[in-house]
Amino acid sequence: MTHAADLPKPLGFPNCPRCPYVLTGTPETCALCAAKTIKPLAQHHCALCSQNLSAAGAACWNKICNWTPEQRFFTRVDAIALFAYPLESAIKRFKYDEGNAGWGTIFGRLVVGWLNAHADEVADIDLILGNPTAPDRIPIQHIEAMMKAAHAEDSLGRWHIADPESPVLIKWHETKKSAVGGVRWSEKMEAAREHAAALRLRQGVEGKRILLVDDVFTTGSQFYTVGKFLMETGKAKEVRGLVLARVPR
């Protein structure tokens, strides 16, 4: 009989590509391992956008958080961790460097691990969608790769993650990119509106509570425009968000 003490130890995030569990790990294994090194959210953070706050109850600097729920078109966005080393560098490799598609499996596990750990908070979610990328995105459609992995890791279908073989929400073509930093609010909003204009629904979402998954949250402009699309065009009942990382102020 093999005892737990005899099993190899995870190598620790971000050594995932060389870890003995890269192929056989579970969401719980990878989430617990990553939590030891990725930077958690601040003790005091915004309940709407997960941004660092100076103190409990302090006002959030993020412009969208001052809007009403009807104006935002999303109720809240949770983040697994802060956009900081080592998670930041892993996300950038996954998104921009060819040959790093394997990170999709790890990030998919982190998504499912977060869902399992916050089951009470997402029990009423009817459908989980990735914020889609263009079909010709280079080097990879990273959100689709991550959500395909999450769907596979959710082997019991507990979380209603959209089947990647039958996508609900797609993006028809590439649009202007919005970088994480150094871009004005107006430019980010313009890019977010172009992004939402390129979206199409392949299946109905009327009356559904949707959890929209993305990699990074900065201002919330895309959650606003995509949420608006899902609620006005798709008649969704509610849109919430979940991201791998929240860019700190």
Wavefront OBJ file of the C-alpha trace (Angstrom):
o trace
v 0.000 0.000 0.000
v 1.259 3.478 -0.883
v 1.087 5.970 1.976
v 0.702 9.718 1.586
v 4.178 10.216 3.016
v 5.614 8.138 0.171
v 4.093 10.295 -2.565
v 6.189 13.006 -4.233
v 5.659 16.558 -2.994
v 4.357 19.284 -5.322
v 7.225 21.469 -6.502
v 5.402 24.684 -5.664
v 3.954 27.417 -7.872
v 5.273 28.499 -10.413
v 7.257 25.285 -10.926
v 4.104 23.627 -12.248
v 5.486 22.586 -15.688
v 8.065 20.352 -13.933
v 5.809 19.181 -11.101
v 4.981 15.454 -10.791
v 1.320 16.468 -10.578
v 1.215 18.549 -13.771
v -0.840 15.818 -15.478
v -2.414 14.007 -12.535
v -3.058 16.817 -10.062
v -6.477 17.861 -8.830
v -7.972 21.326 -8.335
v -7.473 20.937 -4.594
v -3.823 19.889 -4.947
v -2.937 22.771 -7.261
v -5.001 25.394 -5.417
v -3.457 24.552 -2.033
v 0.027 24.493 -3.534
v -0.395 27.813 -5.359
v -1.821 29.490 -2.269
v 1.570 29.100 -0.567
v 3.326 31.450 -2.992
v 0.835 33.620 -4.897
v 0.041 36.935 -3.242
v -3.407 36.909 -1.606
v -5.889 39.737 -1.670
v -5.371 42.392 0.957
v -7.091 41.859 4.287
v -9.214 44.906 3.500
v -10.422 44.832 -0.094
v -13.386 46.091 -2.062
v -16.378 43.765 -1.971
v -17.234 44.755 -5.545
v -13.884 44.630 -7.357
v -11.401 43.030 -4.891
v -9.122 46.104 -4.938
v -6.885 46.887 -1.949
v -8.425 49.297 0.553
v -6.572 51.421 3.077
v -8.864 50.258 5.878
v -12.068 48.357 6.496
v -15.002 50.274 5.058
v -12.811 52.700 3.085
v -14.113 53.937 -0.249
v -12.773 52.159 -3.333
v -10.898 54.329 -5.837
v -12.204 52.284 -8.773
v -14.642 54.423 -10.745
v -17.037 51.597 -11.583
v -17.539 50.755 -7.917
v -19.277 54.118 -7.474
v -21.876 53.191 -10.084
v -25.157 51.513 -9.171
v -25.573 47.790 -9.991
v -27.870 48.791 -12.843
v -25.146 51.005 -14.296
v -22.304 48.470 -13.810
v -24.114 45.434 -15.247
v -22.218 43.173 -12.853
v -22.727 42.645 -9.150
v -19.151 41.824 -8.077
v -15.846 40.415 -9.301
v -13.837 38.084 -7.082
v -10.136 37.455 -7.601
v -8.117 34.375 -6.699
v -5.018 36.483 -5.934
v -3.256 39.750 -6.705
v -1.540 40.382 -10.034
v 1.973 40.115 -8.625
v 4.923 37.753 -8.790
v 4.828 34.788 -9.299
v 1.259 34.670 -10.650
v 1.765 37.748 -12.839
v 4.713 36.243 -14.721
v 2.922 32.913 -15.186
v -0.143 34.628 -16.664
v 2.015 36.673 -19.039
v 3.861 33.578 -20.239
v 0.568 31.804 -20.810
v -0.932 34.719 -22.754
v 2.001 35.900 -24.819
v 4.736 33.260 -25.088
v 4.442 30.385 -27.509
v 4.911 26.973 -25.943
v 3.243 27.782 -22.611
v -0.236 26.426 -23.338
v 0.140 23.953 -20.469
v -0.595 26.756 -18.034
v -4.212 26.479 -19.153
v -4.500 23.237 -17.175
v -3.049 24.801 -14.029
v -5.234 27.896 -14.254
v -8.298 25.761 -14.963
v -7.588 23.867 -11.757
v -7.212 27.113 -9.826
v -10.632 28.231 -11.065
v -12.298 24.973 -10.028
v -10.360 24.959 -6.750
v -11.682 28.461 -5.979
v -15.234 27.388 -6.813
v -14.960 24.361 -4.544
v -13.616 26.515 -1.711
v -16.389 29.133 -2.131
v -19.265 26.775 -2.851
v -21.802 28.652 -0.724
v -21.095 31.919 -2.544
v -21.632 30.502 -6.034
v -24.315 27.887 -5.341
v -26.936 29.922 -7.224
v -24.845 30.355 -10.402
v -26.560 28.796 -13.430
v -23.781 29.092 -16.009
v -20.040 29.767 -15.977
v -18.547 31.368 -19.106
v -15.099 32.522 -20.108
v -14.733 36.062 -21.455
v -13.944 34.965 -25.031
v -10.959 35.763 -27.198
v -10.776 36.012 -30.981
v -10.432 32.724 -32.920
v -7.165 33.860 -34.505
v -5.553 35.093 -31.301
v -1.787 34.413 -31.209
v -0.239 32.394 -29.673
v -3.351 30.844 -28.112
v -6.959 31.490 -27.162
v -5.886 31.531 -23.542
v -9.274 32.001 -21.888
v -10.746 29.159 -23.933
v -7.806 26.906 -23.018
v -8.265 27.714 -19.335
v -12.025 27.117 -19.417
v -11.616 23.871 -21.370
v -9.352 22.660 -18.580
v -11.779 23.866 -15.898
v -14.631 22.004 -17.606
v -12.545 18.822 -17.675
v -11.439 19.205 -14.040
v -15.062 19.663 -12.934
v -15.634 15.985 -13.716
v -18.980 15.779 -11.917
v -20.400 18.853 -13.635
v -20.966 20.545 -10.288
v -20.406 24.089 -11.530
v -22.264 24.293 -14.838
v -19.156 25.349 -16.754
v -20.098 25.834 -20.407
v -19.062 22.917 -22.606
v -16.138 24.107 -24.772
v -17.361 21.845 -27.578
v -20.621 23.779 -27.664
v -19.680 27.373 -26.775
v -22.312 29.737 -25.468
v -20.436 33.001 -25.998
v -17.891 33.605 -28.768
v -15.881 36.478 -30.187
v -15.951 36.795 -33.963
v -12.807 38.801 -34.586
v -9.853 40.458 -32.882
v -10.268 43.959 -31.495
v -8.059 46.659 -30.014
v -6.037 45.377 -27.053
v -6.200 47.003 -23.654
v -2.954 46.580 -21.718
v -2.897 46.092 -17.967
v -1.137 49.370 -17.174
v -0.361 52.753 -18.669
v -3.672 53.145 -20.477
v -6.199 55.851 -19.736
v -9.705 55.013 -18.556
v -11.273 56.324 -21.766
v -8.986 54.137 -23.896
v -9.761 51.064 -21.832
v -13.485 51.719 -22.132
v -13.224 52.221 -25.883
v -11.375 48.901 -26.241
v -13.913 47.193 -23.978
v -16.816 48.443 -26.094
v -15.121 47.168 -29.261
v -14.597 43.817 -27.556
v -18.263 43.526 -26.565
v -19.410 44.545 -30.050
v -17.542 41.530 -31.459
v -19.364 39.047 -29.210
v -22.104 36.659 -30.276
v -24.341 34.352 -28.269
v -24.620 30.834 -29.647
v -27.080 29.706 -26.974
v -29.676 31.451 -24.849
v -28.844 32.808 -21.397
v -32.196 34.389 -20.560
v -32.968 34.402 -16.854
v -29.607 32.864 -15.896
v -27.185 33.959 -13.213
v -23.829 33.985 -14.981
v -20.295 33.855 -13.620
v -17.943 35.425 -16.182
v -14.325 34.244 -15.883
v -11.280 36.189 -17.083
v -7.564 36.275 -16.367
v -6.944 39.791 -15.010
v -9.098 42.630 -13.648
v -7.859 46.219 -13.821
v -10.708 48.752 -14.140
v -13.674 46.482 -14.808
v -14.407 48.042 -18.194
v -14.777 44.670 -19.921
v -16.947 43.264 -17.149
v -19.157 46.311 -17.641
v -19.454 45.998 -21.440
v -19.726 42.194 -21.525
v -22.170 42.240 -18.623
v -24.231 44.825 -20.486
v -24.230 42.595 -23.558
v -25.283 39.519 -21.581
v -28.036 41.331 -19.707
v -29.428 43.546 -22.479
v -28.955 41.264 -25.481
v -29.019 37.887 -23.729
v -31.515 38.858 -21.001
v -29.339 37.264 -18.316
v -30.636 37.809 -14.783
v -27.251 38.602 -13.210
v -23.562 38.720 -14.120
v -20.793 38.189 -11.596
v -17.068 37.831 -12.241
v -14.094 35.705 -11.260
v -10.509 36.418 -12.306
v -7.178 34.776 -11.686
v -5.648 38.072 -10.589
v -6.620 41.574 -9.490
v -4.207 44.360 -10.474
v -3.452 46.267 -7.246
v -3.482 50.036 -7.149
l 1 2 3 4 5 6 7 8 9 10 11 12 13 14 15 16 17 18 19 20 21 22 23 24 25 26 27 28 29 30 31 32 33 34 35 36 37 38 39 40 41 42 43 44 45 46 47 48 49 50 51 52 53 54 55 56 57 58 59 60 61 62 63 64 65 66 67 68 69 70 71 72 73 74 75 76 77 78 79 80 81 82 83 84 85 86 87 88 89 90 91 92 93 94 95 96 97 98 99 100 101 102 103 104 105 106 107 108 109 110 111 112 113 114 115 116 117 118 119 120 121 122 123 124 125 126 127 128 129 130 131 132 133 134 135 136 137 138 139 140 141 142 143 144 145 146 147 148 149 150 151 152 153 154 155 156 157 158 159 160 161 162 163 164 165 166 167 168 169 170 171 172 173 174 175 176 177 178 179 180 181 182 183 184 185 186 187 188 189 190 191 192 193 194 195 196 197 198 199 200 201 202 203 204 205 206 207 208 209 210 211 212 213 214 215 216 217 218 219 220 221 222 223 224 225 226 227 228 229 230 231 232 233 234 235 236 237 238 239 240 241 242 243 244 245 246 247 248 249
